[in-house]
Amino acid sequence: RPAALSVRAIGGGVEEVDSLVVGSGISGSSLAFSLHQQGVDVLCTEAKDVVGGNVITKEADGFLWEEGPNTFQPTRQILRLAC
């Protein structure tokens, strides 16, 4: 097992963890969860005041939907069809 990392909290305290995950988007949250499931003492940090990275939940008229990153890579042909 690797040596513990010392992490200074905003309040000035110091916490030791086995792993530090920077960013709580899909990848960071998934990694932190997987490490935690394996018994690793992990700290997941986030710069924003909400987790989720670019994924955001919207609500209107009683409906919920997710917005955020996608893997759509437009080609010139697709862009011409869209215009």
Helices and strands as residue ranges (DSSP letters): E 5-8, E 14-17, E 19-22, H 26-37, E 42-45, E 56-60, E 63-67, H 76-82
